[in-house]
Amino acid sequence: MEYTVRSERLLGKESTEILSETCVAIVGVGGVGSGAAEAMARSFVGTVILVDGDVVRASNLNRQLCALSTNVGENKTSAMERRIKEINPMCNVICMPVFYNESSRDEVFSHEIDYIIDAIDSLHDKIDLIVRAKSAGISIISAMGAGNKTDLTKFAVCDIFETSVCPFAKAVRHELRKNDIKDLKVVFSKEEPNAADLSDDGDGRRSVASVPWVPPGVGFIMAGEAIKDILKNKTADPR
Protein backbone atom coordinates (compact mmCIF):
# COMPACT_ATOMS: atom_id res chain seq x y z
CA MET A 1 0.00 0.00 0.00
CA GLU A 2 1.24 3.48 -0.86
CA TYR A 3 1.08 4.81 2.68
CA THR A 4 3.54 2.18 3.95
CA VAL A 5 5.94 2.09 1.01
CA ARG A 6 8.62 4.34 2.51
CA SER A 7 8.71 2.34 5.76
CA GLU A 8 8.80 -0.92 3.81
CA ARG A 9 11.96 0.20 2.03
CA LEU A 10 13.76 0.18 5.38
CA LEU A 11 11.93 -2.50 7.34
CA GLY A 12 10.98 -4.96 4.61
CA LYS A 13 7.58 -5.70 3.09
CA GLU A 14 6.80 -8.40 5.64
CA SER A 15 6.92 -5.76 8.36
CA THR A 16 3.67 -4.18 7.18
CA GLU A 17 1.71 -7.38 7.67
CA ILE A 18 3.35 -8.09 11.03
CA LEU A 19 2.59 -4.62 12.39
CA SER A 20 -1.00 -4.76 11.11
CA GLU A 21 -1.52 -7.84 13.30
CA THR A 22 0.21 -6.39 16.37
CA CYS A 23 -1.37 -4.96 19.53
CA VAL A 24 0.52 -2.25 21.42
CA ALA A 25 -0.69 -0.80 24.72
CA ILE A 26 0.32 2.75 25.56
CA VAL A 27 -0.13 3.40 29.26
CA GLY A 28 -0.16 7.13 29.89
CA VAL A 29 -1.21 9.33 26.96
CA GLY A 30 0.54 12.54 27.94
CA GLY A 31 3.55 14.19 26.33
CA VAL A 32 5.53 10.96 25.98
CA GLY A 33 2.59 8.63 25.41
CA SER A 34 0.95 10.79 22.75
CA GLY A 35 4.21 10.83 20.79
CA ALA A 36 4.40 7.04 21.00
CA ALA A 37 0.77 6.73 19.92
CA GLU A 38 1.36 8.98 16.92
CA ALA A 39 4.31 6.85 15.83
CA MET A 40 2.21 3.68 16.15
CA ALA A 41 -0.50 5.23 14.00
CA ARG A 42 2.02 6.18 11.31
CA SER A 43 3.56 2.70 11.49
CA PHE A 44 0.08 1.28 10.82
CA VAL A 45 0.02 -0.93 13.89
CA GLY A 46 -3.22 -2.93 13.86
CA THR A 47 -4.43 -2.37 17.42
CA VAL A 48 -3.50 0.39 19.83
CA ILE A 49 -4.75 0.41 23.42
CA LEU A 50 -4.76 3.83 25.06
CA VAL A 51 -4.85 3.93 28.87
CA ASP A 52 -5.24 7.28 30.63
CA GLY A 53 -7.91 8.71 32.91
CA ASP A 54 -6.91 12.36 32.50
CA VAL A 55 -8.41 15.07 30.30
CA VAL A 56 -6.75 17.53 27.94
CA ARG A 57 -5.82 20.73 29.75
CA ALA A 58 -4.67 24.09 28.44
CA SER A 59 -1.28 23.47 30.04
CA ASN A 60 -0.88 20.37 27.84
CA LEU A 61 -0.85 22.39 24.62
CA ASN A 62 2.91 22.97 24.77
CA ARG A 63 3.84 19.30 24.30
CA GLN A 64 1.02 16.74 24.00
CA LEU A 65 0.15 15.77 20.42
CA CYS A 66 -3.44 14.96 21.38
CA ALA A 67 -3.93 18.43 22.90
CA LEU A 68 -5.59 21.13 20.79
CA SER A 69 -7.28 24.38 21.71
CA THR A 70 -10.53 22.82 20.47
CA ASN A 71 -10.53 19.74 22.73
CA VAL A 72 -9.61 21.08 26.17
CA GLY A 73 -11.64 19.09 28.70
CA GLU A 74 -11.92 15.97 26.53
CA ASN A 75 -10.43 12.72 27.77
CA LYS A 76 -6.95 12.22 26.34
CA THR A 77 -7.72 8.73 25.08
CA SER A 78 -10.64 9.85 22.92
CA ALA A 79 -8.70 12.87 21.66
CA MET A 80 -5.80 10.61 20.69
CA GLU A 81 -8.14 8.05 19.17
CA ARG A 82 -9.54 10.68 16.80
CA ARG A 83 -6.04 11.72 15.78
CA ILE A 84 -5.01 8.10 15.16
CA LYS A 85 -8.13 7.46 13.07
CA GLU A 86 -7.40 10.50 10.92
CA ILE A 87 -3.96 9.04 10.19
CA ASN A 88 -4.93 5.37 9.91
CA PRO A 89 -8.69 4.71 9.72
CA MET A 90 -8.05 0.96 9.79
CA CYS A 91 -6.40 1.02 13.21
CA ASN A 92 -8.42 -0.65 15.96
CA VAL A 93 -8.18 1.81 18.85
CA ILE A 94 -9.26 0.62 22.29
CA CYS A 95 -9.79 3.52 24.68
CA MET A 96 -9.49 2.91 28.39
CA PRO A 97 -10.22 6.28 30.08
CA VAL A 98 -8.82 5.12 33.42
CA PHE A 99 -5.56 5.59 35.25
CA TYR A 100 -3.49 2.43 35.47
CA ASN A 101 -3.52 1.23 39.07
CA GLU A 102 -4.42 -1.78 41.18
CA SER A 103 -8.11 -1.27 40.36
CA SER A 104 -7.74 -1.15 36.59
CA ARG A 105 -4.78 -3.46 35.92
CA ASP A 106 -6.85 -6.62 35.43
CA GLU A 107 -8.87 -4.88 32.73
CA VAL A 108 -5.71 -3.71 30.99
CA PHE A 109 -4.13 -7.16 31.03
CA SER A 110 -7.34 -8.82 29.85
CA HIS A 111 -6.33 -7.85 26.30
CA GLU A 112 -3.89 -9.83 24.18
CA ILE A 113 -1.00 -7.38 24.17
CA ASP A 114 2.22 -7.84 22.22
CA TYR A 115 4.09 -4.84 23.61
CA ILE A 116 3.63 -2.21 26.31
CA ILE A 117 4.90 1.35 26.20
CA ASP A 118 5.03 2.61 29.77
CA ALA A 119 4.64 6.38 29.97
CA ILE A 120 3.34 6.52 33.55
CA ASP A 121 4.56 9.25 35.90
CA SER A 122 3.53 7.58 39.17
CA LEU A 123 6.37 5.47 40.59
CA HIS A 124 4.07 3.04 42.43
CA ASP A 125 1.88 2.39 39.39
CA LYS A 126 4.87 2.19 37.04
CA ILE A 127 6.45 -0.55 39.15
CA ASP A 128 3.16 -2.44 39.29
CA LEU A 129 2.83 -2.26 35.49
CA ILE A 130 6.39 -3.46 34.94
CA VAL A 131 6.03 -6.34 37.39
CA ARG A 132 2.74 -7.44 35.81
CA ALA A 133 4.15 -7.23 32.29
CA LYS A 134 7.23 -9.23 33.22
CA SER A 135 5.07 -11.84 34.96
CA ALA A 136 2.85 -12.12 31.88
CA GLY A 137 5.84 -12.38 29.51
CA ILE A 138 4.89 -9.18 27.67
CA SER A 139 7.69 -7.01 26.28
CA ILE A 140 7.79 -3.52 27.79
CA ILE A 141 9.80 -0.32 27.48
CA SER A 142 9.59 2.36 30.17
CA ALA A 143 10.12 6.11 30.13
CA MET A 144 12.16 7.68 32.86
CA GLY A 145 12.02 11.40 33.66
CA ALA A 146 11.33 13.67 30.66
CA GLY A 147 10.39 16.80 32.58
CA ASN A 148 12.83 19.61 33.37
CA LYS A 149 14.93 18.55 30.34
CA THR A 150 15.71 20.57 27.21
CA ASP A 151 18.25 18.45 25.30
CA LEU A 152 16.65 15.56 23.42
CA THR A 153 20.07 14.41 22.19
CA LYS A 154 20.99 13.44 25.76
CA PHE A 155 18.36 10.69 25.87
CA ALA A 156 19.52 7.10 25.45
CA VAL A 157 18.11 3.58 25.33
CA CYS A 158 19.59 1.07 27.74
CA ASP A 159 18.83 -1.32 30.57
CA ILE A 160 17.53 0.31 33.73
CA PHE A 161 20.56 -0.93 35.69
CA GLU A 162 22.89 0.95 33.34
CA THR A 163 21.23 4.33 33.94
CA SER A 164 22.78 7.27 35.76
CA VAL A 165 22.04 10.91 36.58
CA CYS A 166 18.23 10.56 36.40
CA PRO A 167 16.71 10.62 39.93
CA PHE A 168 13.54 8.90 38.75
CA ALA A 169 15.55 6.04 37.23
CA LYS A 170 17.34 5.62 40.55
CA ALA A 171 14.01 5.24 42.34
CA VAL A 172 12.80 2.73 39.72
CA ARG A 173 16.00 0.69 40.07
CA HIS A 174 15.51 0.53 43.82
CA GLU A 175 11.92 -0.74 43.51
CA LEU A 176 12.76 -3.26 40.79
CA ARG A 177 15.45 -4.82 42.96
CA LYS A 178 12.86 -5.29 45.70
CA ASN A 179 10.65 -7.08 43.18
CA ASP A 180 13.55 -9.20 41.85
CA ILE A 181 13.31 -7.70 38.35
CA LYS A 182 16.69 -8.20 36.68
CA ASP A 183 16.30 -6.19 33.47
CA LEU A 184 14.14 -3.52 31.84
CA LYS A 185 14.57 -1.55 28.63
CA VAL A 186 14.21 2.18 29.30
CA VAL A 187 14.68 5.58 27.72
CA PHE A 188 16.45 7.99 30.07
CA SER A 189 18.34 11.26 29.93
CA LYS A 190 21.97 11.89 30.75
CA GLU A 191 21.17 15.59 31.11
CA GLU A 192 21.35 16.97 34.63
CA PRO A 193 17.79 18.02 35.56
CA ASN A 194 17.15 21.74 35.47
CA ALA A 195 15.98 23.33 38.69
CA ALA A 196 12.52 21.94 39.47
CA ASP A 197 9.71 24.45 39.15
CA LEU A 198 6.48 23.13 40.60
CA SER A 199 4.47 26.27 39.99
CA ASP A 200 0.72 26.09 39.48
CA ASP A 201 -0.15 25.35 35.83
CA GLY A 202 -3.05 27.75 36.08
CA ASP A 203 -5.58 24.97 36.54
CA GLY A 204 -4.87 24.25 40.18
CA ARG A 205 -2.31 21.53 39.44
CA ARG A 206 1.44 21.53 40.00
CA SER A 207 3.79 19.74 37.62
CA VAL A 208 7.37 19.83 36.41
CA ALA A 209 8.35 22.15 33.58
CA SER A 210 8.62 20.87 30.00
CA VAL A 211 9.36 21.99 26.45
CA PRO A 212 7.55 21.01 23.21
CA TRP A 213 10.27 18.86 21.66
CA VAL A 214 11.39 16.60 24.52
CA PRO A 215 8.38 14.51 25.72
CA PRO A 216 7.02 13.66 22.22
CA GLY A 217 10.58 12.96 21.07
CA VAL A 218 10.99 10.46 23.90
CA GLY A 219 7.70 8.87 22.83
CA PHE A 220 8.97 8.48 19.27
CA ILE A 221 12.20 6.90 20.53
CA MET A 222 10.18 4.42 22.59
CA ALA A 223 7.90 3.61 19.67
CA GLY A 224 10.89 2.99 17.41
CA GLU A 225 12.41 0.60 19.92
CA ALA A 226 9.09 -1.20 20.34
CA ILE A 227 8.61 -1.64 16.60
CA LYS A 228 12.17 -2.90 16.10
CA ASP A 229 11.68 -5.38 18.94
CA ILE A 230 8.35 -6.58 17.55
CA LEU A 231 9.79 -7.14 14.08
CA LYS A 232 12.90 -8.80 15.49
CA ASN A 233 10.80 -11.24 17.49
CA LYS A 234 8.39 -12.04 14.66
CA THR A 235 10.62 -12.26 11.59
CA ALA A 236 13.19 -14.87 10.64
CA ASP A 237 15.32 -12.17 9.00
CA PRO A 238 15.01 -9.03 11.17
CA ARG A 239 16.20 -5.77 9.67
N, C-alpha and C positions, 0 to 999 in steps of 0.2 A: 504494500500500500504506500502511496506517495508520502503520507505524513510520517512514515517510519524509515524512509529510505536513507536518510543521512545517518541515523543511528545504526542502521544495519550495516553500513559500510565499515563501521568500526567494530561492532559487536558480533556481526554475523547474522545471516537471515534467520537462523533457528532461534535467535534471541527474541525476536518479535513474538513468536508463538509461545515461548516459555513465559515471557512476561505477561502475556495476555491471559495466562492460566494461573497467575501468581496472586496471592493475597498478602498484602502488607498492612499492618496496623500501625498507625501513627498516634502515639499517646501523648497528648499535649499539642494543641493546634495554635500555638502562639507564634512568636517570631521565628523560632527554629522549626517548629512543627509545620507551619504553613509553607516554609521554603521546601521542606522535604515533601510535603503533599503536592506542591506544584511540580516538582521534579518527577514524582511518580505519575502524575497526569500526563506529562510530556514524554514520559517513557512508555506510555500506554500499558501500564500495569492493569490487569483485569479487575481486581477488587482492591479497594482501599477502605480501610476502617478508620474512622476519625473519632477519637475519644477526647472530649473536653467539655466540661460543664460551664465554662465561662462564656460571657457575651463580648461582642466587639465594643470597645470603648474608644473615645476620642484620643486617648493617650496611646492607643495601639497604632495609630495611623502612620507613625514614623518608621515602622519596621515590619508589621505583619501583613503578608500578602493578601490575606482574606479581609483586611480592614479597609473600608472605603467610607467616605463621608456620608454615603447614602445608606449604609447598613449598621450604623451605630445602634447598639441595643439588641441586635440579632445574635443568636447563638453562633459561636465561631464555627461549629461543625456544619451548620446549614449554609453559612456564608461561604465556607471553603468548598462544600459540595457543589454549589452553584458555579463556582469558578472552575472546578474540575470538569464539570459537565460541559461548560462552554469550550474547554480545550479538547476533551475526549468524551463525547456523548455516550460512547459504548462502555465506559468505566462503570462498574457496579460500586457505588459509594454507600457504605453503611455508616450512618451517623449515630453516634452514641453521645448524646448531650449530657454526659455525667463526668465528674472527676474520677480518675482512677484511684480507688482506695479499697479497703477491705470489704466494703459493701458492694462494690461494682465489679471486682476482679473476676468473679465466677462468670458473669455475663460476658466480659471481654474474652476470657479464655474458652468460652463455649463455641467460638468460631474456629474454623480450620485456618490457622495463620501460618504462613511460611516464614515471615520475618517481622520483627518488631523494631520500630524506630522510637526510642525513648527520649522524649523531649519534656519530661516532667521536671518541675522546679523543686517540688517537695522532696526532701531527702528520704523521709520515712516511706513515702509511696514509691519513690524510685527504687529503693532497695527491695520492696515487696514485689514490684514488677520484675526486676531482674531475677530474683530468686524463683519466682513462679515460671518465668520463661525458661530458665536453666533447667528447672525440674521437669518441664514439659518437653524439653529438647528442641525449643524454638530458638532460632538464631536471633540475636538482638545486638543493637548498637546503641550506646547511650551518649547523650550530650552532657558535658560538664559545664562550667560557668561560661556564659556568653555575654553577660551584662558587665558594664564598666570596662569594656574592651573596645579598642578602636582599630586594631591592626589585624585584619583577617589573615594576613600572610603568616601570622604567628601560630595559627591553629594547626594541629597535627593529629594524625590517626595513629593510635597505638593501643597496647594493652593497658588497662587501668593501673597495673602495678609498675608501669614504666613512666607514669606521669610525674610531674613536678610543678612547682610554682602555684598551681591552681588550688585555692583553699577548699573549694567544693569537692574536687577530686580526692583530696586528702581525707575528707570526711567519708566519701564513698568507699575508699579503700579500707578504712577502719571498719565500716559496717559489713563489707563483703568478707573480710577475714572472720568476723564473728559468725557469719553464715556459711563458712567453709567454701566460699566461691573462689576458685583458683585463677580465673581469667575472665576478661570482659573487654570487648572492643569498644573504644571510646573516641570521641573527638574532644580535644582539650586545647587550651591556649598556653603558650609559653610566655605570653605577655604579662608583666606584673600588673595586677588590677589597679585601675585608677582609684583615686579616693572615692569611697562609697558615698553616694548622695541619696538618702532615702526620703527626699522631699515628697510632699503630697502631689500626686499626679493631677490634681484638680478635680478628682472624682471621689475624694475621700480615701484613696488607697495609696500606700507607699510602696515603691518598688525601686530596684536599682536602675541606674541610667543606662541608655543604649543608643546606638546609632543605626541608621537605616541599612547599612551594608553588612554588618556582622551577623546578627541572628539568622537572617535568611541564607546567608552564605554558608553558615554552619549546617543549616538544614540541607542545602544542596550537597555539601560534602558527605553528610550522612547518607543521603539518598544514593549517591554514587557508589559508596562502599556497599550499601545494601544490594544494589543491583548487580555489582560485580560478584558479590558473594553468592547471590541467587543463581546467576548464570554459571559460576564455577561449580556449584554443587549439582546443577541439573544438566550440564553438557559434558560430553565425553572429551570435547576439545575446547576448553575454555579459552577465551580471548583475553 
